[in-house]
Amino acid sequence: MAEPKQSTPAAPDAVLRALADPNRRQILRLVQHAELPAGQIAASFTLTQQAVSQHIGVLKQAGLLTERREGTRRLYALRHESLEPVRELLSELWPDALSRLKKAVETDHPRPPKR
């Protein structure tokens, strides 16, 4: 059994560019929990096999997918850690998100007074 090919984590820009396409996001949803062969991924789309392969290539180049060969098949899986640079970027740009959410929830659903 071959080891998955690991690419180095990409910069947030490359990941965001890869995520900008809805077809690529759908590919990531398909492989987020389990490896899938390219043919099974392609069967989920009305796109040509070549178009799906190009999308897979973009995702691999951005570091979002691992590829593992098993005989003649290529199996793909999401590299969850590759999303970390985007998470960090969003945290920088939206540092008070949790505190704003907490405030909104508490405003909409105040706690009953203590007795």
Biopython code that builds the backbone (N, CA, C, O; Angstrom):
import numpy as np
from Bio.PDB.StructureBuilder import StructureBuilder

atoms = [
    (1, "MET", "N", (0.847, -1.170, 0.000)),
    (1, "MET", "CA", (0.000, 0.000, 0.000)),
    (1, "MET", "C", (0.896, 1.239, 0.000)),
    (1, "MET", "O", (1.762, 1.376, 0.864)),
    (2, "ALA", "N", (0.697, 2.126, -0.947)),
    (2, "ALA", "CA", (1.527, 3.317, -1.075)),
    (2, "ALA", "C", (1.102, 4.367, -0.054)),
    (2, "ALA", "O", (-0.067, 4.470, 0.316)),
    (3, "GLU", "N", (2.084, 5.136, 0.384)),
    (3, "GLU", "CA", (1.810, 6.239, 1.303)),
    (3, "GLU", "C", (1.207, 7.405, 0.529)),
    (3, "GLU", "O", (1.541, 7.597, -0.640)),
    (4, "PRO", "N", (0.324, 8.190, 1.154)),
    (4, "PRO", "CA", (-0.235, 9.358, 0.460)),
    (4, "PRO", "C", (0.860, 10.370, 0.174)),
    (4, "PRO", "O", (1.782, 10.564, 0.967)),
    (5, "LYS", "N", (0.732, 11.010, -0.982)),
    (5, "LYS", "CA", (1.645, 12.101, -1.316)),
    (5, "LYS", "C", (1.201, 13.322, -0.532)),
    (5, "LYS", "O", (0.046, 13.739, -0.613)),
    (6, "GLN", "N", (2.127, 13.889, 0.225)),
    (6, "GLN", "CA", (1.823, 15.071, 1.031)),
    (6, "GLN", "C", (2.505, 16.273, 0.403)),
    (6, "GLN", "O", (3.715, 16.255, 0.178)),
    (7, "SER", "N", (1.759, 17.293, 0.125)),
    (7, "SER", "CA", (2.381, 18.525, -0.306)),
    (7, "SER", "C", (2.461, 19.435, 0.903)),
    (7, "SER", "O", (1.731, 19.256, 1.877)),
    (8, "THR", "N", (3.347, 20.405, 0.836)),
    (8, "THR", "CA", (3.482, 21.313, 1.964)),
    (8, "THR", "C", (2.266, 22.217, 2.020)),
    (8, "THR", "O", (1.680, 22.532, 0.984)),
    (9, "PRO", "N", (1.877, 22.641, 3.218)),
    (9, "PRO", "CA", (0.719, 23.521, 3.325)),
    (9, "PRO", "C", (0.910, 24.777, 2.487)),
    (9, "PRO", "O", (1.987, 25.373, 2.469)),
    (10, "ALA", "N", (-0.129, 25.159, 1.809)),
    (10, "ALA", "CA", (-0.073, 26.323, 0.942)),
    (10, "ALA", "C", (-0.397, 27.588, 1.727)),
    (10, "ALA", "O", (-0.942, 27.543, 2.829)),
    (11, "ALA", "N", (-0.050, 28.697, 1.130)),
    (11, "ALA", "CA", (-0.382, 29.988, 1.721)),
    (11, "ALA", "C", (-1.896, 30.179, 1.659)),
    (11, "ALA", "O", (-2.566, 29.571, 0.824)),
    (12, "PRO", "N", (-2.427, 31.012, 2.529)),
    (12, "PRO", "CA", (-3.879, 31.223, 2.524)),
    (12, "PRO", "C", (-4.413, 31.649, 1.155)),
    (12, "PRO", "O", (-5.527, 31.275, 0.789)),
    (13, "ASP", "N", (-3.640, 32.420, 0.397)),
    (13, "ASP", "CA", (-4.110, 32.878, -0.914)),
    (13, "ASP", "C", (-4.390, 31.702, -1.844)),
    (13, "ASP", "O", (-5.420, 31.679, -2.518)),
    (14, "ALA", "N", (-3.491, 30.730, -1.888)),
    (14, "ALA", "CA", (-3.674, 29.570, -2.767)),
    (14, "ALA", "C", (-4.884, 28.752, -2.326)),
    (14, "ALA", "O", (-5.656, 28.274, -3.158)),
    (15, "VAL", "N", (-5.043, 28.595, -1.027)),
    (15, "VAL", "CA", (-6.181, 27.836, -0.503)),
    (15, "VAL", "C", (-7.484, 28.569, -0.825)),
    (15, "VAL", "O", (-8.451, 27.946, -1.262)),
    (16, "LEU", "N", (-7.515, 29.870, -0.617)),
    (16, "LEU", "CA", (-8.729, 30.643, -0.904)),
    (16, "LEU", "C", (-9.074, 30.605, -2.388)),
    (16, "LEU", "O", (-10.246, 30.492, -2.746)),
    (17, "ARG", "N", (-8.064, 30.697, -3.256)),
    (17, "ARG", "CA", (-8.321, 30.604, -4.700)),
    (17, "ARG", "C", (-8.919, 29.241, -5.043)),
    (17, "ARG", "O", (-9.857, 29.150, -5.834)),
    (18, "ALA", "N", (-8.372, 28.185, -4.442)),
    (18, "ALA", "CA", (-8.890, 26.841, -4.704)),
    (18, "ALA", "C", (-10.321, 26.697, -4.195)),
    (18, "ALA", "O", (-11.146, 26.046, -4.835)),
    (19, "LEU", "N", (-10.616, 27.296, -3.057)),
    (19, "LEU", "CA", (-11.951, 27.200, -2.463)),
    (19, "LEU", "C", (-12.988, 28.073, -3.165)),
    (19, "LEU", "O", (-14.188, 27.921, -2.933)),
    (20, "ALA", "N", (-12.532, 28.986, -4.021)),
    (20, "ALA", "CA", (-13.453, 29.925, -4.666)),
    (20, "ALA", "C", (-14.410, 29.233, -5.636)),
    (20, "ALA", "O", (-15.487, 29.759, -5.913)),
    (21, "ASP", "N", (-14.038, 28.078, -6.148)),
    (21, "ASP", "CA", (-14.876, 27.385, -7.126)),
    (21, "ASP", "C", (-15.834, 26.407, -6.440)),
    (21, "ASP", "O", (-15.388, 25.574, -5.650)),
    (22, "PRO", "N", (-17.130, 26.486, -6.720)),
    (22, "PRO", "CA", (-18.087, 25.600, -6.060)),
    (22, "PRO", "C", (-17.859, 24.117, -6.367)),
    (22, "PRO", "O", (-18.130, 23.270, -5.516)),
    (23, "ASN", "N", (-17.371, 23.792, -7.552)),
    (23, "ASN", "CA", (-17.082, 22.389, -7.867)),
    (23, "ASN", "C", (-15.957, 21.847, -6.991)),
    (23, "ASN", "O", (-16.008, 20.702, -6.542)),
    (24, "ARG", "N", (-14.949, 22.670, -6.751)),
    (24, "ARG", "CA", (-13.843, 22.227, -5.896)),
    (24, "ARG", "C", (-14.299, 22.077, -4.447)),
    (24, "ARG", "O", (-13.866, 21.157, -3.752)),
    (25, "ARG", "N", (-15.168, 22.974, -3.990)),
    (25, "ARG", "CA", (-15.698, 22.822, -2.629)),
    (25, "ARG", "C", (-16.496, 21.524, -2.518)),
    (25, "ARG", "O", (-16.443, 20.844, -1.493)),
    (26, "GLN", "N", (-17.233, 21.183, -3.574)),
    (26, "GLN", "CA", (-18.007, 19.943, -3.550)),
    (26, "GLN", "C", (-17.072, 18.723, -3.528)),
    (26, "GLN", "O", (-17.364, 17.737, -2.852)),
    (27, "ILE", "N", (-15.981, 18.781, -4.244)),
    (27, "ILE", "CA", (-14.998, 17.685, -4.201)),
    (27, "ILE", "C", (-14.494, 17.512, -2.776)),
    (27, "ILE", "O", (-14.387, 16.388, -2.285)),
    (28, "LEU", "N", (-14.187, 18.614, -2.113)),
    (28, "LEU", "CA", (-13.697, 18.532, -0.732)),
    (28, "LEU", "C", (-14.752, 17.940, 0.191)),
    (28, "LEU", "O", (-14.423, 17.170, 1.093)),
    (29, "ARG", "N", (-16.012, 18.288, -0.025)),
    (29, "ARG", "CA", (-17.085, 17.698, 0.792)),
    (29, "ARG", "C", (-17.143, 16.184, 0.590)),
    (29, "ARG", "O", (-17.365, 15.429, 1.537)),
    (30, "LEU", "N", (-16.944, 15.757, -0.642)),
    (30, "LEU", "CA", (-17.015, 14.325, -0.944)),
    (30, "LEU", "C", (-15.905, 13.537, -0.250)),
    (30, "LEU", "O", (-16.117, 12.399, 0.166)),
    (31, "VAL", "N", (-14.728, 14.139, -0.127)),
    (31, "VAL", "CA", (-13.572, 13.403, 0.411)),
    (31, "VAL", "C", (-13.204, 13.814, 1.829)),
    (31, "VAL", "O", (-12.129, 13.458, 2.312)),
    (32, "GLN", "N", (-14.067, 14.550, 2.497)),
    (32, "GLN", "CA", (-13.714, 15.046, 3.828)),
    (32, "GLN", "C", (-13.659, 13.959, 4.882)),
    (32, "GLN", "O", (-12.945, 14.112, 5.872)),
    (33, "HIS", "N", (-14.391, 12.859, 4.705)),
    (33, "HIS", "CA", (-14.426, 11.808, 5.726)),
    (33, "HIS", "C", (-13.777, 10.501, 5.288)),
    (33, "HIS", "O", (-13.460, 9.653, 6.122)),
    (34, "ALA", "N", (-13.579, 10.337, 3.980)),
    (34, "ALA", "CA", (-13.012, 9.084, 3.493)),
    (34, "ALA", "C", (-12.350, 9.301, 2.136)),
    (34, "ALA", "O", (-12.733, 10.180, 1.364)),
    (35, "GLU", "N", (-11.344, 8.471, 1.874)),
    (35, "GLU", "CA", (-10.687, 8.505, 0.568)),
    (35, "GLU", "C", (-11.668, 8.030, -0.506)),
    (35, "GLU", "O", (-12.458, 7.111, -0.291)),
    (36, "LEU", "N", (-11.592, 8.678, -1.655)),
    (36, "LEU", "CA", (-12.395, 8.245, -2.795)),
    (36, "LEU", "C", (-11.524, 8.195, -4.036)),
    (36, "LEU", "O", (-10.611, 9.005, -4.198)),
    (37, "PRO", "N", (-11.811, 7.238, -4.915)),
    (37, "PRO", "CA", (-11.088, 7.211, -6.188)),
    (37, "PRO", "C", (-11.592, 8.315, -7.106)),
    (37, "PRO", "O", (-12.728, 8.772, -6.990)),
    (38, "ALA", "N", (-10.723, 8.733, -8.022)),
    (38, "ALA", "CA", (-11.062, 9.823, -8.931)),
    (38, "ALA", "C", (-12.346, 9.541, -9.701)),
    (38, "ALA", "O", (-13.160, 10.445, -9.892)),
    (39, "GLY", "N", (-12.541, 8.299, -10.148)),
    (39, "GLY", "CA", (-13.737, 7.958, -10.909)),
    (39, "GLY", "C", (-15.016, 8.155, -10.114)),
    (39, "GLY", "O", (-16.027, 8.607, -10.652)),
    (40, "GLN", "N", (-14.968, 7.817, -8.841)),
    (40, "GLN", "CA", (-16.153, 7.992, -7.995)),
    (40, "GLN", "C", (-16.423, 9.473, -7.751)),
    (40, "GLN", "O", (-17.578, 9.895, -7.691)),
    (41, "ILE", "N", (-15.362, 10.259, -7.612)),
    (41, "ILE", "CA", (-15.534, 11.715, -7.467)),
    (41, "ILE", "C", (-16.180, 12.265, -8.731)),
    (41, "ILE", "O", (-17.150, 13.021, -8.664)),
    (42, "ALA", "N", (-15.637, 11.881, -9.885)),
    (42, "ALA", "CA", (-16.142, 12.390, -11.169)),
    (42, "ALA", "C", (-17.600, 11.998, -11.399)),
    (42, "ALA", "O", (-18.359, 12.753, -12.007)),
    (43, "ALA", "N", (-17.992, 10.820, -10.917)),
    (43, "ALA", "CA", (-19.367, 10.355, -11.112)),
    (43, "ALA", "C", (-20.386, 11.240, -10.396)),
    (43, "ALA", "O", (-21.576, 11.184, -10.703)),
    (44, "SER", "N", (-19.932, 12.049, -9.453)),
    (44, "SER", "CA", (-20.825, 12.934, -8.706)),
    (44, "SER", "C", (-21.093, 14.257, -9.423)),
    (44, "SER", "O", (-21.822, 15.108, -8.914)),
    (45, "PHE", "N", (-20.501, 14.423, -10.605)),
    (45, "PHE", "CA", (-20.600, 15.695, -11.324)),
    (45, "PHE", "C", (-21.127, 15.482, -12.735)),
    (45, "PHE", "O", (-21.041, 14.385, -13.287)),
    (46, "THR", "N", (-21.673, 16.546, -13.308)),
    (46, "THR", "CA", (-22.048, 16.525, -14.725)),
    (46, "THR", "C", (-20.883, 17.001, -15.582)),
    (46, "THR", "O", (-20.992, 17.050, -16.807)),
    (47, "LEU", "N", (-19.771, 17.352, -14.947)),
    (47, "LEU", "CA", (-18.571, 17.793, -15.656)),
    (47, "LEU", "C", (-17.903, 16.608, -16.328)),
    (47, "LEU", "O", (-18.179, 15.456, -15.991)),
    (48, "THR", "N", (-17.021, 16.892, -17.281)),
    (48, "THR", "CA", (-16.239, 15.825, -17.896)),
    (48, "THR", "C", (-15.195, 15.315, -16.904)),
    (48, "THR", "O", (-14.833, 16.009, -15.954)),
    (49, "GLN", "N", (-14.724, 14.103, -17.136)),
    (49, "GLN", "CA", (-13.664, 13.522, -16.300)),
    (49, "GLN", "C", (-12.443, 14.442, -16.307)),
    (49, "GLN", "O", (-11.798, 14.628, -15.276)),
    (50, "GLN", "N", (-12.130, 15.012, -17.464)),
    (50, "GLN", "CA", (-10.971, 15.903, -17.577)),
    (50, "GLN", "C", (-11.159, 17.159, -16.728)),
    (50, "GLN", "O", (-10.212, 17.615, -16.087)),
    (51, "ALA", "N", (-12.356, 17.720, -16.714)),
    (51, "ALA", "CA", (-12.612, 18.918, -15.905)),
    (51, "ALA", "C", (-12.472, 18.600, -14.429)),
    (51, "ALA", "O", (-11.893, 19.383, -13.676)),
    (52, "VAL", "N", (-13.000, 17.448, -14.006)),
    (52, "VAL", "CA", (-12.871, 17.049, -12.605)),
    (52, "VAL", "C", (-11.392, 16.840, -12.265)),
    (52, "VAL", "O", (-10.941, 17.236, -11.190)),
    (53, "SER", "N", (-10.650, 16.229, -13.162)),
    (53, "SER", "CA", (-9.210, 16.024, -12.938)),
    (53, "SER", "C", (-8.479, 17.352, -12.774)),
    (53, "SER", "O", (-7.578, 17.472, -11.943)),
    (54, "GLN", "N", (-8.866, 18.341, -13.561)),
    (54, "GLN", "CA", (-8.246, 19.667, -13.427)),
    (54, "GLN", "C", (-8.566, 20.272, -12.070)),
    (54, "GLN", "O", (-7.693, 20.866, -11.437)),
    (55, "HIS", "N", (-9.797, 20.130, -11.617)),
    (55, "HIS", "CA", (-10.170, 20.645, -10.294)),
    (55, "HIS", "C", (-9.384, 19.917, -9.202)),
    (55, "HIS", "O", (-8.907, 20.545, -8.256)),
    (56, "ILE", "N", (-9.252, 18.612, -9.330)),
    (56, "ILE", "CA", (-8.464, 17.845, -8.362)),
    (56, "ILE", "C", (-7.022, 18.336, -8.358)),
    (56, "ILE", "O", (-6.409, 18.454, -7.297)),
    (57, "GLY", "N", (-6.479, 18.621, -9.527)),
    (57, "GLY", "CA", (-5.109, 19.139, -9.622)),
    (57, "GLY", "C", (-4.939, 20.461, -8.897)),
    (57, "GLY", "O", (-3.937, 20.670, -8.214)),
    (58, "VAL", "N", (-5.906, 21.353, -9.038)),
    (58, "VAL", "CA", (-5.855, 22.639, -8.339)),
    (58, "VAL", "C", (-5.887, 22.418, -6.829)),
    (58, "VAL", "O", (-5.136, 23.053, -6.089)),
    (59, "LEU", "N", (-6.750, 21.524, -6.380)),
    (59, "LEU", "CA", (-6.855, 21.239, -4.948)),
    (59, "LEU", "C", (-5.568, 20.613, -4.410)),
    (59, "LEU", "O", (-5.133, 20.938, -3.305)),
    (60, "LYS", "N", (-4.962, 19.721, -5.186)),
    (60, "LYS", "CA", (-3.690, 19.113, -4.768)),
    (60, "LYS", "C", (-2.593, 20.170, -4.696)),
    (60, "LYS", "O", (-1.817, 20.198, -3.741)),
    (61, "GLN", "N", (-2.529, 21.032, -5.698)),
    (61, "GLN", "CA", (-1.500, 22.069, -5.735)),
    (61, "GLN", "C", (-1.643, 23.036, -4.562)),
    (61, "GLN", "O", (-0.648, 23.552, -4.055)),
    (62, "ALA", "N", (-2.872, 23.280, -4.136)),
    (62, "ALA", "CA", (-3.116, 24.159, -2.988)),
    (62, "ALA", "C", (-2.867, 23.440, -1.668)),
    (62, "ALA", "O", (-2.937, 24.056, -0.605)),
    (63, "GLY", "N", (-2.575, 22.135, -1.726)),
    (63, "GLY", "CA", (-2.294, 21.372, -0.520)),
    (63, "GLY", "C", (-3.542, 20.878, 0.191)),
    (63, "GLY", "O", (-3.468, 20.438, 1.338)),
    (64, "LEU", "N", (-4.682, 20.944, -0.474)),
    (64, "LEU", "CA", (-5.945, 20.572, 0.162)),
    (64, "LEU", "C", (-6.266, 19.080, 0.057)),
    (64, "LEU", "O", (-7.102, 18.575, 0.807)),
    (65, "LEU", "N", (-5.617, 18.377, -0.857)),
    (65, "LEU", "CA", (-5.872, 16.950, -1.050)),
    (65, "LEU", "C", (-4.598, 16.131, -0.925)),
    (65, "LEU", "O", (-3.515, 16.582, -1.297)),
    (66, "THR", "N", (-4.740, 14.932, -0.401)),
    (66, "THR", "CA", (-3.673, 13.933, -0.498)),
    (66, "THR", "C", (-4.062, 12.993, -1.626)),
    (66, "THR", "O", (-5.238, 12.814, -1.941)),
    (67, "GLU", "N", (-3.046, 12.405, -2.216)),
    (67, "GLU", "CA", (-3.270, 11.416, -3.266)),
    (67, "GLU", "C", (-2.501, 10.155, -2.891)),
    (67, "GLU", "O", (-1.315, 10.210, -2.566)),
    (68, "ARG", "N", (-3.190, 9.027, -2.940)),
    (68, "ARG", "CA", (-2.547, 7.753, -2.640)),
    (68, "ARG", "C", (-2.865, 6.795, -3.771)),
    (68, "ARG", "O", (-4.017, 6.659, -4.185)),
    (69, "ARG", "N", (-1.835, 6.136, -4.264)),
    (69, "ARG", "CA", (-2.055, 5.149, -5.329)),
    (69, "ARG", "C", (-2.277, 3.783, -4.721)),
    (69, "ARG", "O", (-1.594, 3.373, -3.783)),
    (70, "GLU", "N", (-3.242, 3.097, -5.277)),
    (70, "GLU", "CA", (-3.541, 1.733, -4.873)),
    (70, "GLU", "C", (-3.744, 0.964, -6.183)),
    (70, "GLU", "O", (-4.827, 0.983, -6.767)),
    (71, "GLY", "N", (-2.687, 0.294, -6.629)),
    (71, "GLY", "CA", (-2.728, -0.341, -7.946)),
    (71, "GLY", "C", (-2.818, 0.734, -9.003)),
    (71, "GLY", "O", (-1.965, 1.620, -9.065)),
    (72, "THR", "N", (-3.834, 0.668, -9.831)),
    (72, "THR", "CA", (-4.002, 1.678, -10.882)),
    (72, "THR", "C", (-4.895, 2.827, -10.442)),
    (72, "THR", "O", (-5.040, 3.819, -11.156)),
    (73, "ARG", "N", (-5.493, 2.690, -9.262)),
    (73, "ARG", "CA", (-6.398, 3.739, -8.770)),
    (73, "ARG", "C", (-5.631, 4.812, -8.019)),
    (73, "ARG", "O", (-4.589, 4.551, -7.417)),
    (74, "ARG", "N", (-6.159, 6.007, -8.067)),
    (74, "ARG", "CA", (-5.666, 7.120, -7.254)),
    (74, "ARG", "C", (-6.787, 7.483, -6.296)),
    (74, "ARG", "O", (-7.920, 7.750, -6.696)),
    (75, "LEU", "N", (-6.434, 7.483, -5.023)),
    (75, "LEU", "CA", (-7.418, 7.798, -3.983)),
    (75, "LEU", "C", (-7.114, 9.171, -3.404)),
    (75, "LEU", "O", (-5.958, 9.507, -3.149)),
    (76, "TYR", "N", (-8.150, 9.949, -3.201)),
    (76, "TYR", "CA", (-7.990, 11.317, -2.715)),
    (76, "TYR", "C", (-8.699, 11.503, -1.388)),
    (76, "TYR", "O", (-9.752, 10.915, -1.139)),
    (77, "ALA", "N", (-8.104, 12.333, -0.536)),
    (77, "ALA", "CA", (-8.697, 12.659, 0.760)),
    (77, "ALA", "C", (-8.360, 14.104, 1.105)),
    (77, "ALA", "O", (-7.341, 14.642, 0.672)),
    (78, "LEU", "N", (-9.230, 14.714, 1.887)),
    (78, "LEU", "CA", (-9.016, 16.089, 2.348)),
    (78, "LEU", "C", (-7.901, 16.128, 3.381)),
    (78, "LEU", "O", (-7.848, 15.287, 4.278)),
    (79, "ARG", "N", (-7.020, 17.095, 3.255)),
    (79, "ARG", "CA", (-6.002, 17.369, 4.274)),
    (79, "ARG", "C", (-6.570, 18.485, 5.152)),
    (79, "ARG", "O", (-6.432, 19.666, 4.834)),
    (80, "HIS", "N", (-7.202, 18.105, 6.245)),
    (80, "HIS", "CA", (-7.861, 19.081, 7.120)),
    (80, "HIS", "C", (-6.901, 20.164, 7.600)),
    (80, "HIS", "O", (-7.283, 21.329, 7.713)),
    (81, "GLU", "N", (-5.667, 19.787, 7.879)),
    (81, "GLU", "CA", (-4.695, 20.754, 8.390)),
    (81, "GLU", "C", (-4.363, 21.842, 7.371)),
    (81, "GLU", "O", (-3.855, 22.901, 7.740)),
    (82, "SER", "N", (-4.646, 21.591, 6.099)),
    (82, "SER", "CA", (-4.351, 22.597, 5.079)),
    (82, "SER", "C", (-5.287, 23.795, 5.172)),
    (82, "SER", "O", (-5.014, 24.842, 4.585)),
    (83, "LEU", "N", (-6.373, 23.652, 5.894)),
    (83, "LEU", "CA", (-7.294, 24.773, 6.078)),
    (83, "LEU", "C", (-6.862, 25.703, 7.211)),
    (83, "LEU", "O", (-7.419, 26.789, 7.369)),
    (84, "GLU", "N", (-5.890, 25.289, 7.985)),
    (84, "GLU", "CA", (-5.437, 26.075, 9.139)),
    (84, "GLU", "C", (-4.968, 27.489, 8.766)),
    (84, "GLU", "O", (-5.319, 28.436, 9.470)),
    (85, "PRO", "N", (-4.178, 27.674, 7.675)),
    (85, "PRO", "CA", (-3.783, 29.057, 7.334)),
    (85, "PRO", "C", (-4.970, 29.975, 7.079)),
    (85, "PRO", "O", (-4.917, 31.164, 7.394)),
    (86, "VAL", "N", (-6.032, 29.433, 6.514)),
    (86, "VAL", "CA", (-7.228, 30.246, 6.267)),
    (86, "VAL", "C", (-7.924, 30.549, 7.590)),
    (86, "VAL", "O", (-8.398, 31.663, 7.812)),
    (87, "ARG", "N", (-7.979, 29.550, 8.461)),
    (87, "ARG", "CA", (-8.583, 29.764, 9.784)),
    (87, "ARG", "C", (-7.812, 30.862, 10.524)),
    (87, "ARG", "O", (-8.416, 31.742, 11.138)),
    (88, "GLU", "N", (-6.486, 30.807, 10.465)),
    (88, "GLU", "CA", (-5.669, 31.821, 11.139)),
    (88, "GLU", "C", (-5.907, 33.200, 10.539)),
    (88, "GLU", "O", (-6.014, 34.187, 11.266)),
    (89, "LEU", "N", (-5.989, 33.268, 9.215)),
    (89, "LEU", "CA", (-6.244, 34.547, 8.552)),
    (89, "LEU", "C", (-7.588, 35.115, 8.984)),
    (89, "LEU", "O", (-7.695, 36.296, 9.313)),
    (90, "LEU", "N", (-8.612, 34.268, 8.982)),
    (90, "LEU", "CA", (-9.935, 34.741, 9.388)),
    (90, "LEU", "C", (-9.953, 35.156, 10.852)),
    (90, "LEU", "O", (-10.652, 36.101, 11.220)),
    (91, "SER", "N", (-9.197, 34.462, 11.686)),
    (91, "SER", "CA", (-9.125, 34.843, 13.097)),
    (91, "SER", "C", (-8.499, 36.219, 13.264)),
    (91, "SER", "O", (-8.922, 37.004, 14.113)),
    (92, "GLU", "N", (-7.491, 36.506, 12.450)),
    (92, "GLU", "CA", (-6.863, 37.839, 12.499)),
    (92, "GLU", "C", (-7.854, 38.917, 12.089)),
    (92, "GLU", "O", (-7.922, 39.981, 12.704)),
    (93, "LEU", "N", (-8.622, 38.630, 11.040)),
    (93, "LEU", "CA", (-9.546, 39.627, 10.503)),
    (93, "LEU", "C", (-10.829, 39.735, 11.308)),
    (93, "LEU", "O", (-11.546, 40.731, 11.214)),
    (94, "TRP", "N", (-11.118, 38.711, 12.099)),
    (94, "TRP", "CA", (-12.373, 38.653, 12.830)),
    (94, "TRP", "C", (-12.100, 38.204, 14.259)),
    (94, "TRP", "O", (-12.633, 37.187, 14.703)),
    (95, "PRO", "N", (-11.265, 38.961, 14.988)),
    (95, "PRO", "CA", (-10.814, 38.504, 16.299)),
    (95, "PRO", "C", (-11.894, 38.445, 17.375)),
    (95, "PRO", "O", (-11.776, 37.672, 18.326)),
    (96, "ASP", "N", (-12.922, 39.233, 17.238)),
    (96, "ASP", "CA", (-13.928, 39.273, 18.298)),
    (96, "ASP", "C", (-15.200, 38.524, 17.913)),
    (96, "ASP", "O", (-16.267, 38.795, 18.465)),
    (97, "ALA", "N", (-15.099, 37.594, 16.980)),
    (97, "ALA", "CA", (-16.282, 36.897, 16.488)),
    (97, "ALA", "C", (-17.028, 36.173, 17.604)),
    (97, "ALA", "O", (-18.251, 36.280, 17.698)),
    (98, "LEU", "N", (-16.316, 35.448, 18.440)),
    (98, "LEU", "CA", (-16.986, 34.697, 19.504)),
    (98, "LEU", "C", (-17.612, 35.619, 20.538)),
    (98, "LEU", "O", (-18.705, 35.343, 21.033)),
    (99, "SER", "N", (-16.934, 36.706, 20.867)),
    (99, "SER", "CA", (-17.514, 37.614, 21.858)),
    (99, "SER", "C", (-18.752, 38.314, 21.298)),
    (99, "SER", "O", (-19.704, 38.575, 22.035)),
    (100, "ARG", "N", (-18.742, 38.621, 19.990)),
    (100, "ARG", "CA", (-19.927, 39.223, 19.382)),
    (100, "ARG", "C", (-21.075, 38.225, 19.329)),
    (100, "ARG", "O", (-22.227, 38.592, 19.557)),
    (101, "LEU", "N", (-20.771, 36.969, 19.031)),
    (101, "LEU", "CA", (-21.795, 35.937, 19.018)),
    (101, "LEU", "C", (-22.393, 35.770, 20.412)),
    (101, "LEU", "O", (-23.611, 35.684, 20.567)),
    (102, "LYS", "N", (-21.531, 35.725, 21.421)),
    (102, "LYS", "CA", (-21.987, 35.583, 22.803)),
    (102, "LYS", "C", (-22.915, 36.741, 23.174)),
    (102, "LYS", "O", (-23.972, 36.537, 23.772)),
    (103, "LYS", "N", (-22.508, 37.953, 22.812)),
    (103, "LYS", "CA", (-23.316, 39.132, 23.134)),
    (103, "LYS", "C", (-24.667, 39.063, 22.424)),
    (103, "LYS", "O", (-25.695, 39.381, 23.021)),
    (104, "ALA", "N", (-24.674, 38.651, 21.155)),
    (104, "ALA", "CA", (-25.929, 38.564, 20.404)),
    (104, "ALA", "C", (-26.862, 37.523, 21.010)),
    (104, "ALA", "O", (-28.063, 37.764, 21.139)),
    (105, "VAL", "N", (-26.320, 36.378, 21.378)),
    (105, "VAL", "CA", (-27.140, 35.325, 21.981)),
    (105, "VAL", "C", (-27.690, 35.785, 23.320)),
    (105, "VAL", "O", (-28.867, 35.578, 23.616)),
    (106, "GLU", "N", (-26.844, 36.407, 24.130)),
    (106, "GLU", "CA", (-27.293, 36.858, 25.442)),
    (106, "GLU", "C", (-28.326, 37.979, 25.329)),
    (106, "GLU", "O", (-29.211, 38.095, 26.177)),
    (107, "THR", "N", (-28.218, 38.804, 24.284)),
    (107, "THR", "CA", (-29.189, 39.870, 24.074)),
    (107, "THR", "C", (-30.534, 39.283, 23.669)),
    (107, "THR", "O", (-31.578, 39.712, 24.160)),
    (108, "ASP", "N", (-30.506, 38.293, 22.767)),
    (108, "ASP", "CA", (-31.727, 37.668, 22.281)),
    (108, "ASP", "C", (-32.350, 36.722, 23.309)),
    (108, "ASP", "O", (-33.567, 36.534, 23.329)),
    (109, "HIS", "N", (-31.507, 36.127, 24.165)),
    (109, "HIS", "CA", (-31.968, 35.142, 25.141)),
    (109, "HIS", "C", (-31.364, 35.458, 26.503)),
    (109, "HIS", "O", (-30.477, 34.743, 26.971)),
    (110, "PRO", "N", (-31.844, 36.536, 27.146)),
    (110, "PRO", "CA", (-31.255, 36.884, 28.446)),
    (110, "PRO", "C", (-31.508, 35.792, 29.490)),
    (110, "PRO", "O", (-32.515, 35.084, 29.458)),
    (111, "ARG", "N", (-30.579, 35.691, 30.387)),
    (111, "ARG", "CA", (-30.718, 34.720, 31.480)),
    (111, "ARG", "C", (-31.770, 35.210, 32.457)),
    (111, "ARG", "O", (-31.881, 36.408, 32.714)),
    (112, "PRO", "N", (-32.543, 34.273, 33.003)),
    (112, "PRO", "CA", (-33.533, 34.706, 34.016)),
    (112, "PRO", "C", (-32.788, 35.228, 35.250)),
    (112, "PRO", "O", (-31.683, 34.768, 35.542)),
    (113, "PRO", "N", (-33.376, 36.174, 35.970)),
    (113, "PRO", "CA", (-32.701, 36.709, 37.161)),
    (113, "PRO", "C", (-32.512, 35.611, 38.206)),
    (113, "PRO", "O", (-33.348, 34.720, 38.357)),
    (114, "LYS", "N", (-31.396, 35.700, 38.916)),
    (114, "LYS", "CA", (-31.132, 34.734, 39.993)),
    (114, "LYS", "C", (-32.043, 35.032, 41.164)),
    (114, "LYS", "O", (-32.344, 36.189, 41.459)),
    (115, "ARG", "N", (-32.474, 33.983, 41.824)),
    (115, "ARG", "CA", (-33.364, 34.157, 42.963)),
    (115, "ARG", "C", (-32.621, 34.033, 44.247)),
    (115, "ARG", "O", (-33.216, 34.153, 45.319)),
]
sb = StructureBuilder()
sb.init_structure("model")
sb.init_model(0)
sb.init_chain("A")
sb.init_seg("    ")
for serial, (resi, resn, name, xyz) in enumerate(atoms, 1):
    if name == "N":
        sb.init_residue(resn, " ", resi, " ")
    sb.init_atom(name, np.array(xyz, "f"), 0.0, 1.0, " ", f" {name:<3s}", serial, name[0])
structure = sb.get_structure()
